[in-house]
Amino acid sequence: MLLLPFLALLFLALLLFGAGFALRALWVVAVVVLVFRERGFMMRSAGVGGKRSRRNRW
């Protein structure tokens, strides 16, 4: 009788810990991507005549 609520609580804690870890990992990945993107924006080369070209050409 007492085992079922304990297992449910343990499962809930494990689920929340896993979700928290995944969200933390996604934040870290997002920050790393942002740093590399901004670094590429600052260090892009100039085009012909010293004029910087547009960043995205679609």
GITA-V142838 format. One record per backbone hydrogen bond with DSSP energy under -0.5 kcal/mol. NH is the residue of the N-H (numbers start at 1). CO is the residue of the C=O. Records with the same first field share a line. If there is no record, write none. Layout:
NH: CO ; CO
//
This chain:
5: 1
6: 2
7: 3
8: 4
9: 5
10: 6
11: 7
12: 8
13: 9
14: 10
15: 11
16: 12
17: 13
18: 14
19: 15
20: 16
21: 17
22: 18
23: 19
24: 20
25: 21
26: 22
27: 23
28: 24
29: 25
30: 26
31: 27
32: 28
33: 29
34: 30
35: 31
36: 32
37: 33
38: 34
39: 35
40: 36
41: 37
42: 38
43: 39
44: 41
47: 51
50: 47
51: 48
58: 56
//
